[in-house]
Amino acid sequence: MDFRFSQREDMLRKAVREFAENELPSRMEAMEETGEFPIDLMKPMAQLGITGVITPTQYDGVGLGYVARTIVLEELGRVCAAMPMAMQVHHMACANLNDFGNEAQKKKYLSRLARGETMGCVAVTDPTGGSDLIGMKTSAEPKGDKYILNGRKCFITNSHTSDFWIVIARTAEGAKGLSAFIVDKGTPGAKVGRKEHKFGLRGANTGELVFDNCEISKETLLGQEGGGLAVAIKTISETGRTGMAAAALGILTAVYEEAGKFASERVLYGKPISTLEAIQFYMAEIYSQLEICRLLCYRASWLKDQGMRCDNEAALAKYYTCEAAANAAKKAVEIHGSYGIMKEYAVQRLLRDAMVTIPAGGTAEIAKVVLGRAALAPFKK
Ligand SMILES: Cc1cc2nc3c(=O)[nH]c(=O)nc-3n(C[C@H](O)[C@H](O)[C@H](O)COP(=O)(O)OP(=O)(O)OC[C@H]3O[C@@H](n4cnc5c(N)ncnc54)[C@H](O)[C@@H]3O)c2cc1C
């Protein structure tokens, strides 16, 4: 076992930290106000290897893998968690195309994502099928050498900022009746719908996609017809959950830093409040959660890099880190007294952002369904 990062990984962390600290703070007020993602940062992020971190070099990525990706998302999230929210879904689209795309699709779409020319978007959730993927009603009815898409996708990250969308839709009844498609923005009958106004992660765009008799060719099929459930599950359970876990890890790191700074600076009874045992215990809890979550997040990503199974570990990292970030943020707000709920202090945003990570990428309850299955597997008769 080796718990050290490589020199290359340390250099990547340093470069992304510098980028995040230099570029993001000046953008955050506007992101909070408007809910708009700063799309002009895609190019500099591409130059740093952020957009193409898991994409092979032959498709213009840097192919550094999932531990590197977790470093990137953690560092962005430490400053502004809306960034890794958007980037992690971007990476989900990259993984989908890399794992299931044919050569023409990879050349056309994957390279553009790696180069930061557009954002990746994966539309699984629809109003009738959130946790219940099979319950989705968005349909892609086969018609000759075409499909006719009808329905609505909701809560989709990068819906309005992406030039194409990976859409899971029903081509037949049942679990084997789902298929994945690449739909270009501008295809007649396909449009963006409502933009959501979330209370956290505001700068990451979340919205609807609407399909009304939208005709798409057979070439838009990603993978096999009927293979959509596999596309959705692989991307959510590996790339999605490790990504949301890393974003929450960034929030947790920021929570620790903000709480520690405030506790050392706020003076009561003639001494910093960090000398009070109650505050030390709060800090001990936040610090412990941070250390535990770091191990969970990097283990899941490392397993993925080794080509080993990581779905249970990713579910654990996602569930535990998102909950820990929200609980720690609440404690940090309390450490701040009434200052904690004021807009000028970051901890109120961190609490809002942490709460939004919980349902994104699958709820805590769904993670527990996965973990319950894993916990009971050795006892199965
Ligand atoms: C910020 C954000 C970004 C998102 N981005 C995307 C995206 O890019 N693409 C995409 O496709 N989706 C995206 N989503 C949607 C997200 O994946 C879903 O919201 C999530 O899967 C939950 O679905 P739901 O909201 O319909 O809740 P529901 O499925 O309706 O769940 C309601 C409640 O029932 C519980 N529940 C459901 N099933 C079970 C069960 N079997 N056992 C126990 N409890 C259960 C849930 O845990 C929850 O508490 C995003 C969501 C957010 C908040």
PDBQT file of the ligand as one rigid body, heavy atoms in Angstrom, charges set to zero:
ROOT
HETATM    1  C1  LIG A 401     -27.803  19.352  -8.673  1.00  0.00    +0.000 C 
HETATM    2  C2  LIG A 401     -28.378  18.167  -9.386  1.00  0.00    +0.000 A 
HETATM    3  C3  LIG A 401     -27.832  17.754 -10.583  1.00  0.00    +0.000 A 
HETATM    4  C4  LIG A 401     -28.380  16.672 -11.265  1.00  0.00    +0.000 A 
HETATM    5  N1  LIG A 401     -27.863  16.330 -12.487  1.00  0.00    +0.000 NA
HETATM    6  C5  LIG A 401     -28.409  15.324 -13.198  1.00  0.00    +0.000 A 
HETATM    7  C6  LIG A 401     -27.906  15.003 -14.506  1.00  0.00    +0.000 A 
HETATM    8  O1  LIG A 401     -26.958  15.611 -15.002  1.00  0.00    +0.000 OA
HETATM    9  N2  LIG A 401     -28.510  13.995 -15.179  1.00  0.00    +0.000 N 
HETATM   10  C7  LIG A 401     -29.561  13.293 -14.680  1.00  0.00    +0.000 A 
HETATM   11  O2  LIG A 401     -30.052  12.407 -15.356  1.00  0.00    +0.000 OA
HETATM   12  N3  LIG A 401     -30.065  13.584 -13.451  1.00  0.00    +0.000 NA
HETATM   13  C8  LIG A 401     -29.526  14.582 -12.704  1.00  0.00    +0.000 A 
HETATM   14  N4  LIG A 401     -30.029  14.899 -11.458  1.00  0.00    +0.000 N 
HETATM   15  C9  LIG A 401     -31.201  14.187 -10.957  1.00  0.00    +0.000 C 
HETATM   16  C10 LIG A 401     -30.889  13.229  -9.819  1.00  0.00    +0.000 C 
HETATM   17  O3  LIG A 401     -30.105  12.158 -10.278  1.00  0.00    +0.000 OA
HETATM   18  C11 LIG A 401     -32.237  12.766  -9.263  1.00  0.00    +0.000 C 
HETATM   19  O4  LIG A 401     -32.888  13.910  -8.734  1.00  0.00    +0.000 OA
HETATM   20  C12 LIG A 401     -32.073  11.698  -8.222  1.00  0.00    +0.000 C 
HETATM   21  O5  LIG A 401     -31.701  10.498  -8.831  1.00  0.00    +0.000 OA
HETATM   22  C13 LIG A 401     -33.361  11.479  -7.415  1.00  0.00    +0.000 C 
HETATM   23  O6  LIG A 401     -34.475  11.395  -8.245  1.00  0.00    +0.000 OA
HETATM   24  P1  LIG A 401     -35.780  12.240  -7.860  1.00  0.00    +0.000 P 
HETATM   25  O7  LIG A 401     -35.371  13.637  -7.638  1.00  0.00    +0.000 OA
HETATM   26  O8  LIG A 401     -36.807  11.968  -8.899  1.00  0.00    +0.000 OA
HETATM   27  O9  LIG A 401     -36.258  11.654  -6.455  1.00  0.00    +0.000 OA
HETATM   28  P2  LIG A 401     -37.149  10.355  -6.243  1.00  0.00    +0.000 P 
HETATM   29  O10 LIG A 401     -36.580   9.213  -6.985  1.00  0.00    +0.000 OA
HETATM   30  O11 LIG A 401     -38.566  10.726  -6.516  1.00  0.00    +0.000 OA
HETATM   31  O12 LIG A 401     -36.966  10.081  -4.687  1.00  0.00    +0.000 OA
HETATM   32  C14 LIG A 401     -37.809  10.675  -3.677  1.00  0.00    +0.000 C 
HETATM   33  C15 LIG A 401     -37.411  10.064  -2.337  1.00  0.00    +0.000 C 
HETATM   34  O13 LIG A 401     -37.680   8.655  -2.327  1.00  0.00    +0.000 OA
HETATM   35  C16 LIG A 401     -36.495   7.959  -1.954  1.00  0.00    +0.000 C 
HETATM   36  N5  LIG A 401     -36.405   6.662  -2.643  1.00  0.00    +0.000 N 
HETATM   37  C17 LIG A 401     -36.590   6.426  -3.968  1.00  0.00    +0.000 A 
HETATM   38  N6  LIG A 401     -36.395   5.118  -4.221  1.00  0.00    +0.000 NA
HETATM   39  C18 LIG A 401     -36.075   4.519  -3.054  1.00  0.00    +0.000 A 
HETATM   40  C19 LIG A 401     -35.751   3.181  -2.676  1.00  0.00    +0.000 A 
HETATM   41  N7  LIG A 401     -35.715   2.193  -3.569  1.00  0.00    +0.000 N 
HETATM   42  N8  LIG A 401     -35.503   2.938  -1.354  1.00  0.00    +0.000 NA
HETATM   43  C20 LIG A 401     -35.533   3.927  -0.447  1.00  0.00    +0.000 A 
HETATM   44  N9  LIG A 401     -35.818   5.223  -0.746  1.00  0.00    +0.000 NA
HETATM   45  C21 LIG A 401     -36.086   5.509  -2.030  1.00  0.00    +0.000 A 
HETATM   46  C22 LIG A 401     -35.367   8.885  -2.414  1.00  0.00    +0.000 C 
HETATM   47  O14 LIG A 401     -34.152   8.562  -1.772  1.00  0.00    +0.000 OA
HETATM   48  C23 LIG A 401     -35.919  10.233  -2.042  1.00  0.00    +0.000 C 
HETATM   49  O15 LIG A 401     -35.725  10.448  -0.666  1.00  0.00    +0.000 OA
HETATM   50  C24 LIG A 401     -29.489  15.964 -10.735  1.00  0.00    +0.000 A 
HETATM   51  C25 LIG A 401     -30.015  16.357  -9.498  1.00  0.00    +0.000 A 
HETATM   52  C26 LIG A 401     -29.473  17.447  -8.817  1.00  0.00    +0.000 A 
HETATM   53  C27 LIG A 401     -30.066  17.855  -7.496  1.00  0.00    +0.000 C 
ENDROOT
TORSDOF 0
